[in-house]
Amino acid sequence: MLLEQLFSPLQVGTLQLPNRIVMAPLTRGRAGVERIPNGLMTDYYALRAEAGLIITEATQISEQGAGWDESPGIHTDTQVKGWQKITEAVHRRGGRILLQLWHTGRASHPDFQPGGVLPVSASAIAINGYSHTPKGKKPYVAPRSLEIDEIPGVVQQYATATLRAQEAGFDGVEIHAANGYLIDQFLRDGVNHRTDAYGGSIANRTRFLLEVTEAVVNAWSGDLVGIKLSPGSNVFNDMRDSDPQATFTYAAQALNTFNLAYLNVQEPLPGHLLAAESDPCSPAMRAAFKGAFMLGGGYDAELGEAAIANGEADLIAYGVPFIANPDLVQRFRLGASLNPPDPATFYTRGEKGYLDYPLLAAA
């Protein structure tokens, strides 16, 4: 089929995108124990530069924000230099790349934390499940609730990381406010049981998201900033909310203040492992948000084309298809078959399952 919508250009903030096919942020755990972006990662991202936009894997903004083994950071000079090589390689191939800013909050473990202290969250409520720590698989612990006078310091971590992303040569940043990580832990009342100015009402629970967004925008520019949200009661990181429609529509509306480049909404399609049982929130969020609107979660070429044609989205984020198909854009353009993914190597180390998927010309 002709993919006229997916291959139409789009202005997103200050970026002119040649197509609407976005490489979704994909945690792969290849940065090594020092969390420094490396040559493997440079090749990986450069191979995918034909995407309309690349959003990097989630990248920790501080040591406190860590919660995934060998994920990359943006809080040291050496990490910045590692990312510079990646942005230069993507730009040499004509691509555009944003850094995703990440603080895992309670989705961490003392094994990740400096001095072995407790991770932090909106409230002292543990995830029901296990963390894959540097010292093995261990049950999540109850985090420490952030004191109200500590919150400005965490907000500043996002701003500082944004400045470092600018130094590293990125075209902008995406604030990770989804998937049960720190900002999402403040947003949803299943985790946020605070009784101060950051808890209770939807407006209060949205306060941390808006303060982070304001700090990031002030550190760079609103038209170079995107936000990722994941509405609904999906099972990832043991998240839930009593009224996701109200919570996330309010958040989408409130974010208009900042004239952002886009809103990235991960709301997996029915049948997806992380699909919510509740009604989709994205239509109301689409109506509430004034900027470019991105959807992701189980889309193929035809479903992505239809979603844009129907006005459901302006951009489609593709995750697993980009893992297995570095040349996904070319394959979509030619209607070619896709490489099947190998989930067993999604989070392993080295080149296998990372740099060895065949390109179309060699397939």
KEKE-3310 file (N, C-alpha, C; in steps of 0.2 Angstrom, whole numbers, plus 5000, padded with zeros to 4 digits):
npx = (5004:5002:5010:5006:5004:5012:5024:5024:5031:5034:5033:5040:5040:5055:5061:5062:5054:5057:5048:5035:5039:5044:5058:5056:5060:5071:5076:5091:5103:5117:5127:5138:5146:5150:5141:5143:5140:5145:5155:5147:5134:5135:5136:5123:5113:5116:5114:5100:5096:5088:5075:5061:5063:5073:5072:5081:5086:5080:5088:5098:5097:5104:5115:5106:5095:5096:5091:5092:5102:5117:5112:5113:5120:5118:5125:5139:5154:5161:5151:5144:5153:5153:5140:5141:5148:5139:5128:5134:5137:5124:5119:5128:5123:5111:5101:5090:5090:5084:5087:5081:5076:5078:5072:5071:5065:5055:5057:5069:5083:5092:5105:5108:5110:5120:5130:5121:5108:5090:5080:5070:5053:5036:5028:5030:5029:5031:5035:5027:5036:5051:5068:5081:5096:5113:5119:5111:5095:5082:5069:5059:5061:5053:5052:5059:5049:5050:5055:5047:5055:5066:5062:5064:5078:5078:5071:5080:5090:5085:5085:5099:5103:5097:5105:5117:5113:5111:5125:5130:5126:5113:5097:5086:5076:5067:5056:5054:5040:5033:5027:5028:5039:5048:5041:5029:5025:5022:5011:5000:4987:4988:5000:5005:5002:5002:5000:5003:5007:5009:5001:4985:4973:4971:4977:4987:4994:4999:5008:5022:5027:5024:5033:5045:5045:5044:5057:5065:5062:5065:5079:5082:5073:5055:5051:5060:5057:5050:5037:5034:5020:5011:4996:4982:4979:4991:5001:5014:5028:5019:5008:4994:4979:4965:4956:4961:4957:4953:4965:4975:4971:4969:4983:4988:4982:4987:5000:5000:5004:5018:5021:5026:5036:5031:5019:5021:5012:5011:5001:4996:4990:4975:4977:4991:5005:5006:4994:4980:4965:4955:4945:4953:4963:4969:4961:4955:4966:4972:4963:4964:4978:4988:4999:5010:5006:5010:5008:5011:5014:5013:5010:5009:5015:5003:4993:4999:4998:4984:4981:4986:4980:4967:4967:4971:4983:4999:5011:5020:5027:5038:5044:5049:5049:5060:5071:5073:5075:5085:5084:5071:5063:5066:5061:5047:5044:5046:5038:5043:5047:5048:5062:5061:5060:5072:5068:5075:5088:5086:5090:5103:5121:5133:5136:5127:5110:5109:5118:5117:5106:5100:5102:5091:5096:5105:5098)
npy = (4994:5012:5023:5037:5046:5043:5045:5059:5075:5084:5098:5099:5107:5116:5107:5100:5087:5073:5062:5053:5043:5038:5033:5025:5027:5015:5005:4996:4993:4993:5001:4998:4996:5009:5017:5024:5031:5022:5014:5004:5008:5020:5015:5008:5018:5027:5018:5019:5032:5036:5037:5048:5055:5051:5045:5044:5029:5028:5039:5041:5055:5057:5050:5046:5044:5031:5015:5004:4991:4995:5005:5020:5036:5054:5063:5065:5072:5063:5055:5064:5067:5054:5053:5064:5058:5050:5058:5066:5056:5052:5064:5066:5057:5063:5063:5066:5068:5066:5067:5056:5060:5053:5048:5035:5034:5025:5013:5007:5001:4999:4994:5000:5013:5027:5024:5014:5018:5021:5021:5035:5041:5047:5043:5031:5017:5001:4993:4979:4966:4962:4968:4969:4970:4976:4966:4955:4947:4955:4957:4972:4986:4996:5013:5028:5042:5057:5072:5087:5098:5093:5092:5103:5101:5089:5092:5102:5093:5088:5100:5102:5091:5093:5104:5098:5089:5097:5102:5090:5089:5086:5087:5091:5087:5073:5072:5059:5054:5043:5026:5022:5027:5040:5053:5049:5042:5052:5057:5047:5041:5029:5027:5039:5045:5057:5070:5083:5098:5091:5081:5072:5080:5081:5092:5094:5083:5083:5093:5091:5086:5098:5107:5101:5101:5115:5119:5112:5117:5131:5129:5126:5127:5128:5123:5113:5102:5087:5077:5062:5052:5039:5034:5026:5010:5001:4986:4988:4991:4991:5000:5011:5020:5029:5036:5037:5044:5057:5061:5061:5068:5081:5083:5084:5095:5105:5105:5113:5126:5127:5127:5116:5104:5092:5079:5063:5049:5034:5022:5007:4996:4986:4969:4970:4967:4976:4983:4993:4989:4998:5011:5019:5034:5042:5049:5060:5066:5070:5079:5089:5093:5105:5104:5095:5077:5061:5044:5027:5010:4995:4997:4994:4997:4999:5002:5013:5022:5023:5029:5042:5046:5047:5057:5054:5055:5063:5058:5042:5031:5019:5004:4989:4985:4993:4989:4976:4980:4990:4997:5001:5012:5012:4999:5000:5010:5002:4992:4980:4964:4962:4959:4947:4950:4946:4943:4937:4943:4957:4963:4959:4959:4966:4963:4954:4953:4966:4973:4965:4962:4959:4971:4977:4976:4966:4956)
npz = (5000:4997:5007:5011:5021:5032:5025:5023:5025:5041:5051:5067:5081:5081:5071:5055:5049:5038:5037:5046:5054:5068:5078:5093:5110:5117:5129:5130:5137:5134:5138:5146:5163:5167:5162:5150:5134:5119:5106:5100:5102:5095:5082:5081:5083:5072:5061:5060:5056:5046:5051:5054:5066:5079:5095:5109:5119:5136:5147:5161:5173:5184:5196:5206:5199:5193:5188:5180:5174:5167:5158:5149:5155:5157:5165:5168:5162:5154:5149:5142:5131:5125:5120:5111:5101:5096:5092:5082:5072:5069:5064:5053:5044:5041:5050:5064:5081:5098:5116:5128:5144:5160:5176:5187:5199:5211:5204:5205:5215:5231:5227:5215:5220:5225:5239:5243:5247:5250:5236:5228:5229:5225:5235:5249:5243:5238:5222:5216:5213:5204:5204:5192:5197:5198:5206:5204:5203:5213:5225:5223:5234:5247:5243:5248:5252:5244:5252:5254:5252:5245:5232:5223:5220:5213:5202:5197:5193:5181:5173:5173:5166:5154:5149:5147:5137:5127:5125:5121:5108:5104:5096:5103:5118:5126:5139:5150:5156:5159:5160:5173:5180:5189:5187:5183:5194:5203:5196:5196:5206:5211:5216:5221:5236:5243:5255:5254:5244:5232:5231:5231:5224:5206:5200:5209:5209:5196:5197:5199:5187:5179:5184:5182:5168:5165:5170:5161:5149:5151:5152:5139:5126:5123:5110:5107:5115:5120:5128:5136:5139:5147:5147:5156:5164:5164:5166:5168:5179:5189:5190:5192:5191:5198:5189:5175:5163:5167:5174:5164:5153:5159:5162:5148:5144:5152:5149:5138:5140:5138:5125:5118:5108:5105:5110:5116:5117:5124:5121:5121:5108:5107:5112:5114:5125:5135:5135:5141:5151:5152:5144:5129:5132:5124:5113:5120:5125:5113:5108:5118:5118:5110:5102:5091:5090:5095:5094:5100:5101:5097:5083:5066:5049:5041:5051:5057:5046:5044:5057:5056:5045:5049:5058:5071:5076:5073:5072:5072:5084:5083:5090:5094:5080:5075:5082:5076:5063:5056:5045:5044:5039:5025:5022:5025:5015:5003:5004:5009:5017:5035:5046:5059:5076:5090:5105:5115:5115:5118:5129:5132:5131:5120:5102:5097:5092:5092:5083:5072:5064:5048:5034:5021:5008:5009:5014)
capx = (5000:5005:5010:5007:5004:5019:5030:5023:5035:5030:5037:5039:5045:5060:5063:5058:5055:5055:5043:5032:5041:5049:5061:5054:5065:5071:5081:5095:5108:5123:5132:5143:5145:5151:5135:5146:5139:5151:5155:5142:5128:5135:5134:5116:5109:5118:5110:5093:5096:5083:5069:5060:5065:5076:5072:5086:5084:5080:5095:5098:5099:5109:5116:5100:5090:5098:5087:5093:5109:5121:5109:5117:5118:5120:5127:5146:5158:5163:5145:5142:5158:5151:5134:5143:5150:5132:5124:5138:5136:5117:5119:5132:5118:5105:5096:5088:5090:5083:5089:5076:5078:5075:5073:5067:5061:5055:5059:5076:5085:5098:5111:5109:5110:5126:5130:5116:5102:5084:5077:5065:5047:5031:5026:5034:5025:5035:5033:5026:5040:5058:5073:5087:5101:5120:5120:5106:5087:5080:5063:5059:5060:5049:5056:5059:5046:5054:5053:5045:5061:5070:5059:5067:5084:5077:5069:5086:5093:5082:5087:5106:5104:5095:5110:5122:5111:5113:5132:5131:5124:5106:5092:5081:5075:5061:5055:5051:5035:5028:5029:5029:5045:5047:5036:5023:5024:5018:5005:4995:4985:4989:5007:5005:4997:5005:4995:5005:5005:5011:4997:4978:4970:4974:4981:4993:4999:5003:5013:5029:5027:5024:5039:5051:5044:5046:5064:5069:5060:5069:5086:5084:5067:5050:5050:5065:5056:5044:5035:5031:5015:5008:4989:4979:4981:4994:5004:5021:5030:5014:5005:4987:4976:4958:4953:4966:4955:4954:4972:4980:4968:4971:4990:4989:4979:4991:5006:5000:5007:5025:5022:5031:5037:5026:5017:5022:5008:5011:4994:4997:4984:4972:4981:4998:5006:5005:4987:4976:4959:4951:4945:4959:4963:4972:4957:4954:4972:4973:4959:4967:4985:4988:5005:5011:5004:5013:5006:5015:5012:5010:5008:5013:5014:4996:4989:5001:4996:4977:4980:4988:4975:4961:4968:4972:4990:5003:5018:5019:5033:5039:5049:5052:5051:5066:5076:5075:5075:5088:5082:5063:5060:5066:5057:5041:5044:5046:5033:5047:5045:5052:5066:5058:5064:5074:5067:5081:5094:5084:5093:5109:5127:5137:5133:5121:5104:5110:5120:5118:5100:5102:5099:5087:5101:5109:5093)
capy = (5000:5018:5026:5044:5050:5041:5048:5066:5079:5088:5103:5098:5112:5119:5102:5098:5080:5071:5057:5053:5037:5039:5028:5025:5026:5008:5003:4991:4990:4991:5006:4996:4998:5016:5020:5029:5029:5019:5013:5000:5013:5025:5012:5007:5024:5029:5014:5021:5039:5038:5039:5055:5057:5046:5047:5039:5025:5032:5040:5043:5062:5058:5043:5044:5042:5025:5009:4999:4989:4997:5010:5026:5042:5061:5067:5066:5074:5057:5053:5069:5065:5048:5055:5068:5054:5047:5064:5067:5050:5053:5070:5065:5053:5067:5062:5070:5064:5069:5063:5055:5061:5048:5046:5029:5034:5019:5008:5006:4997:5001:4991:5005:5020:5029:5022:5009:5021:5019:5025:5039:5041:5051:5040:5025:5011:4997:4990:4972:4963:4961:4972:4966:4974:4974:4960:4950:4949:4955:4961:4979:4989:5002:5018:5034:5047:5063:5077:5093:5103:5090:5091:5107:5098:5084:5096:5104:5087:5088:5105:5101:5086:5096:5108:5093:5086:5103:5101:5084:5090:5083:5092:5092:5082:5071:5071:5053:5055:5038:5019:5020:5030:5045:5058:5045:5040:5058:5058:5043:5041:5022:5027:5045:5046:5062:5075:5090:5102:5087:5075:5073:5082:5080:5097:5094:5077:5086:5099:5089:5086:5104:5110:5098:5104:5122:5119:5109:5122:5136:5127:5126:5130:5123:5119:5108:5098:5083:5074:5055:5050:5032:5034:5019:5006:4996:4982:4989:4994:4990:5007:5011:5027:5028:5040:5039:5049:5064:5063:5062:5074:5087:5084:5086:5102:5109:5106:5118:5132:5127:5127:5110:5101:5086:5075:5056:5045:5027:5018:5001:4994:4980:4963:4971:4965:4982:4986:4994:4986:5004:5014:5023:5041:5046:5054:5066:5070:5073:5085:5094:5096:5109:5103:5088:5072:5055:5038:5021:5004:4989:4999:4992:5002:5001:5005:5020:5026:5024:5033:5048:5048:5048:5062:5051:5056:5066:5054:5036:5029:5012:5002:4983:4985:4997:4984:4971:4982:4996:5001:5001:5017:5009:4993:5003:5013:4998:4987:4974:4961:4964:4954:4945:4951:4941:4945:4935:4948:4964:4966:4956:4963:4965:4965:4950:4955:4973:4976:4960:4961:4961:4976:4975:4975:4960:4951)
capz = (5000:4998:5014:5009:5027:5035:5022:5022:5030:5046:5056:5074:5085:5076:5067:5049:5048:5031:5037:5052:5057:5074:5082:5100:5115:5118:5133:5128:5142:5131:5139:5151:5170:5168:5159:5145:5127:5116:5099:5098:5102:5089:5075:5082:5081:5065:5056:5060:5055:5041:5054:5054:5072:5084:5102:5112:5125:5142:5150:5168:5173:5189:5199:5210:5194:5190:5190:5175:5173:5161:5154:5149:5158:5154:5171:5168:5156:5149:5146:5137:5126:5122:5117:5106:5095:5093:5088:5076:5068:5066:5059:5047:5040:5039:5055:5070:5087:5104:5121:5133:5151:5164:5183:5188:5205:5215:5200:5206:5221:5234:5223:5210:5223:5229:5246:5245:5251:5247:5230:5230:5225:5227:5242:5251:5241:5234:5216:5217:5208:5205:5200:5190:5199:5196:5210:5203:5203:5220:5226:5224:5241:5248:5242:5252:5250:5243:5256:5249:5251:5241:5226:5218:5218:5208:5196:5194:5189:5174:5170:5171:5161:5147:5147:5145:5131:5122:5125:5118:5101:5103:5093:5108:5123:5128:5146:5151:5161:5157:5161:5180:5182:5194:5186:5182:5201:5205:5192:5197:5213:5214:5219:5225:5242:5247:5257:5253:5238:5227:5231:5232:5218:5199:5199:5214:5206:5190:5199:5198:5179:5176:5187:5178:5161:5165:5171:5155:5144:5153:5151:5132:5122:5122:5104:5107:5121:5120:5134:5135:5144:5146:5151:5157:5170:5162:5172:5169:5185:5195:5190:5192:5193:5199:5184:5170:5158:5170:5175:5158:5149:5163:5160:5141:5143:5156:5145:5132:5143:5137:5118:5117:5101:5104:5116:5114:5121:5123:5123:5117:5105:5110:5111:5116:5132:5140:5134:5147:5150:5152:5137:5128:5134:5119:5109:5124:5126:5107:5108:5123:5117:5104:5097:5087:5094:5093:5097:5099:5105:5093:5076:5060:5044:5039:5057:5058:5041:5046:5063:5054:5040:5053:5063:5078:5078:5068:5071:5075:5086:5082:5095:5092:5073:5074:5085:5071:5056:5056:5039:5044:5034:5018:5021:5024:5008:4998:5006:5010:5023:5041:5050:5065:5082:5094:5112:5120:5115:5119:5135:5133:5130:5114:5096:5095:5093:5092:5077:5067:5060:5041:5030:5016:5002:5011:5017)
cpx = (5004:5005:5011:5007:5010:5025:5029:5028:5031:5035:5035:5043:5049:5062:5059:5059:5053:5050:5040:5034:5046:5051:5060:5060:5065:5077:5084:5100:5114:5129:5138:5142:5146:5146:5138:5144:5145:5150:5149:5135:5129:5133:5126:5112:5110:5114:5103:5091:5090:5076:5068:5063:5068:5075:5076:5083:5084:5087:5095:5101:5104:5110:5109:5095:5090:5093:5087:5100:5112:5117:5113:5115:5120:5122:5134:5149:5159:5157:5143:5147:5156:5145:5136:5145:5144:5129:5128:5137:5129:5116:5122:5127:5112:5100:5095:5087:5089:5085:5083:5079:5074:5077:5069:5063:5061:5057:5066:5077:5091:5105:5113:5111:5117:5125:5124:5110:5096:5083:5072:5059:5042:5029:5030:5030:5030:5032:5032:5030:5047:5062:5079:5093:5108:5122:5115:5099:5085:5073:5064:5058:5056:5053:5055:5055:5050:5051:5052:5051:5066:5068:5063:5074:5083:5075:5075:5090:5091:5085:5095:5107:5102:5101:5116:5120:5112:5120:5134:5129:5117:5102:5086:5081:5068:5061:5051:5046:5030:5031:5031:5036:5043:5041:5029:5020:5020:5012:4999:4994:4986:4996:5007:5000:4999:4999:4997:5003:5006:5006:4990:4975:4974:4979:4988:4997:5002:5008:5020:5031:5028:5030:5045:5051:5046:5054:5068:5068:5065:5077:5087:5078:5062:5049:5055:5063:5049:5043:5032:5026:5013:5001:4987:4982:4985:4998:5011:5023:5024:5010:4998:4985:4968:4954:4958:4964:4955:4961:4976:4977:4970:4979:4991:4987:4984:4998:5006:5004:5014:5026:5028:5031:5032:5024:5017:5017:5008:5005:4994:4990:4981:4976:4989:4999:5005:4998:4983:4969:4954:4950:4951:4958:4966:4968:4956:4960:4974:4969:4961:4973:4985:4994:5005:5009:5006:5010:5011:5012:5009:5008:5012:5012:5007:4992:4992:4999:4988:4977:4981:4982:4968:4961:4969:4979:4993:5009:5016:5026:5033:5045:5052:5054:5058:5072:5078:5076:5078:5086:5074:5060:5060:5062:5049:5039:5043:5041:5037:5045:5050:5056:5062:5063:5066:5074:5072:5087:5092:5088:5100:5115:5130:5133:5127:5115:5104:5112:5120:5112:5102:5099:5096:5091:5104:5104:5092)
cpy = (5006:5021:5034:5048:5049:5045:5056:5070:5083:5092:5101:5102:5116:5114:5101:5091:5077:5066:5057:5047:5038:5033:5029:5024:5018:5006:4996:4988:4989:4997:5004:4999:5005:5020:5026:5026:5027:5018:5009:5004:5018:5021:5010:5012:5027:5025:5016:5028:5041:5039:5046:5058:5051:5049:5041:5034:5030:5033:5044:5050:5063:5051:5041:5041:5035:5019:5003:4997:4991:5001:5016:5032:5049:5066:5068:5069:5069:5055:5057:5068:5059:5049:5060:5064:5051:5053:5066:5062:5051:5059:5069:5061:5056:5066:5067:5066:5068:5064:5062:5055:5057:5048:5041:5029:5027:5013:5007:5001:5000:4999:4996:5012:5021:5027:5017:5012:5019:5023:5030:5039:5047:5049:5033:5019:5008:4994:4982:4968:4963:4966:4968:4971:4972:4967:4955:4952:4949:4959:4968:4981:4995:5008:5023:5040:5054:5069:5083:5098:5100:5090:5096:5105:5093:5087:5099:5099:5087:5094:5105:5096:5088:5100:5103:5090:5091:5102:5095:5084:5087:5089:5094:5087:5080:5070:5064:5054:5049:5031:5018:5023:5037:5050:5055:5043:5046:5059:5054:5042:5034:5022:5034:5046:5052:5067:5082:5093:5097:5081:5077:5074:5081:5086:5097:5088:5079:5091:5097:5089:5093:5108:5107:5101:5111:5123:5117:5115:5129:5135:5127:5130:5125:5120:5114:5102:5094:5080:5067:5054:5043:5031:5027:5016:5000:4992:4984:4993:4995:4997:5006:5018:5026:5031:5042:5044:5056:5066:5065:5067:5080:5088:5087:5093:5107:5110:5111:5124:5133:5127:5122:5108:5096:5083:5068:5052:5038:5024:5012:4999:4988:4974:4964:4969:4970:4985:4987:4991:4992:5007:5019:5031:5045:5051:5060:5070:5073:5079:5091:5097:5099:5108:5097:5082:5065:5049:5032:5016:4999:4991:4996:4998:5004:5004:5012:5024:5028:5029:5040:5051:5050:5053:5060:5054:5060:5062:5048:5033:5021:5009:4995:4983:4988:4993:4980:4973:4989:5001:5001:5006:5014:5003:4995:5006:5008:4992:4980:4971:4963:4958:4953:4947:4945:4943:4943:4939:4955:4967:4963:4961:4961:4966:4960:4952:4963:4976:4971:4958:4963:4967:4974:4973:4968:4954:4945)
cpz = (5000:5005:5013:5016:5031:5032:5020:5027:5035:5050:5063:5078:5079:5071:5061:5048:5041:5031:5044:5056:5062:5077:5090:5104:5117:5122:5131:5132:5139:5133:5144:5158:5171:5165:5153:5138:5123:5109:5096:5097:5096:5083:5075:5080:5074:5059:5055:5059:5050:5044:5054:5060:5076:5091:5106:5118:5131:5145:5156:5169:5179:5192:5203:5205:5191:5192:5185:5174:5166:5156:5154:5153:5154:5160:5172:5162:5151:5146:5140:5130:5122:5118:5111:5100:5091:5089:5082:5071:5065:5062:5053:5042:5039:5044:5060:5076:5094:5110:5126:5140:5156:5172:5185:5194:5209:5211:5200:5212:5224:5230:5218:5213:5226:5236:5248:5248:5247:5241:5232:5226:5228:5234:5243:5250:5236:5227:5218:5211:5209:5201:5198:5191:5197:5200:5210:5204:5211:5220:5226:5232:5241:5247:5248:5249:5250:5248:5252:5248:5247:5233:5221:5216:5213:5202:5193:5191:5182:5170:5168:5166:5154:5145:5144:5138:5125:5120:5120:5110:5099:5100:5098:5114:5124:5136:5147:5157:5161:5161:5169:5183:5186:5193:5186:5189:5204:5202:5195:5204:5216:5218:5224:5230:5246:5249:5257:5246:5232:5227:5232:5225:5211:5198:5203:5211:5200:5191:5197:5191:5176:5178:5183:5171:5160:5166:5165:5150:5145:5152:5143:5128:5122:5116:5102:5112:5119:5127:5132:5141:5142:5150:5152:5163:5168:5167:5173:5175:5190:5196:5189:5194:5193:5193:5179:5165:5161:5171:5169:5153:5152:5161:5153:5141:5147:5153:5140:5134:5140:5129:5116:5110:5100:5110:5113:5119:5119:5126:5119:5114:5108:5108:5113:5123:5137:5139:5140:5145:5149:5145:5136:5130:5129:5115:5113:5124:5119:5106:5113:5121:5110:5100:5094:5092:5091:5097:5095:5103:5101:5086:5071:5055:5042:5045:5058:5052:5042:5052:5061:5050:5044:5058:5070:5081:5072:5067:5074:5077:5086:5086:5092:5084:5071:5077:5079:5064:5056:5050:5038:5039:5027:5017:5021:5017:5003:4999:5007:5017:5029:5044:5057:5071:5086:5101:5116:5120:5116:5124:5137:5131:5123:5108:5094:5097:5093:5086:5071:5063:5053:5038:5024:5010:5003:5013:5012)
residu = (MET:LEU:LEU:GLU:GLN:LEU:PHE:SER:PRO:LEU:GLN:VAL:GLY:THR:LEU:GLN:LEU:PRO:ASN:ARG:ILE:VAL:MET:ALA:PRO:LEU:THR:ARG:GLY:ARG:ALA:GLY:VAL:GLU:ARG:ILE:PRO:ASN:GLY:LEU:MET:THR:ASP:TYR:TYR:ALA:LEU:ARG:ALA:GLU:ALA:GLY:LEU:ILE:ILE:THR:GLU:ALA:THR:GLN:ILE:SER:GLU:GLN:GLY:ALA:GLY:TRP:ASP:GLU:SER:PRO:GLY:ILE:HIS:THR:ASP:THR:GLN:VAL:LYS:GLY:TRP:GLN:LYS:ILE:THR:GLU:ALA:VAL:HIS:ARG:ARG:GLY:GLY:ARG:ILE:LEU:LEU:GLN:LEU:TRP:HIS:THR:GLY:ARG:ALA:SER:HIS:PRO:ASP:PHE:GLN:PRO:GLY:GLY:VAL:LEU:PRO:VAL:SER:ALA:SER:ALA:ILE:ALA:ILE:ASN:GLY:TYR:SER:HIS:THR:PRO:LYS:GLY:LYS:LYS:PRO:TYR:VAL:ALA:PRO:ARG:SER:LEU:GLU:ILE:ASP:GLU:ILE:PRO:GLY:VAL:VAL:GLN:GLN:TYR:ALA:THR:ALA:THR:LEU:ARG:ALA:GLN:GLU:ALA:GLY:PHE:ASP:GLY:VAL:GLU:ILE:HIS:ALA:ALA:ASN:GLY:TYR:LEU:ILE:ASP:GLN:PHE:LEU:ARG:ASP:GLY:VAL:ASN:HIS:ARG:THR:ASP:ALA:TYR:GLY:GLY:SER:ILE:ALA:ASN:ARG:THR:ARG:PHE:LEU:LEU:GLU:VAL:THR:GLU:ALA:VAL:VAL:ASN:ALA:TRP:SER:GLY:ASP:LEU:VAL:GLY:ILE:LYS:LEU:SER:PRO:GLY:SER:ASN:VAL:PHE:ASN:ASP:MET:ARG:ASP:SER:ASP:PRO:GLN:ALA:THR:PHE:THR:TYR:ALA:ALA:GLN:ALA:LEU:ASN:THR:PHE:ASN:LEU:ALA:TYR:LEU:ASN:VAL:GLN:GLU:PRO:LEU:PRO:GLY:HIS:LEU:LEU:ALA:ALA:GLU:SER:ASP:PRO:CYS:SER:PRO:ALA:MET:ARG:ALA:ALA:PHE:LYS:GLY:ALA:PHE:MET:LEU:GLY:GLY:GLY:TYR:ASP:ALA:GLU:LEU:GLY:GLU:ALA:ALA:ILE:ALA:ASN:GLY:GLU:ALA:ASP:LEU:ILE:ALA:TYR:GLY:VAL:PRO:PHE:ILE:ALA:ASN:PRO:ASP:LEU:VAL:GLN:ARG:PHE:ARG:LEU:GLY:ALA:SER:LEU:ASN:PRO:PRO:ASP:PRO:ALA:THR:PHE:TYR:THR:ARG:GLY:GLU:LYS:GLY:TYR:LEU:ASP:TYR:PRO:LEU:LEU:ALA:ALA:ALA)
# end
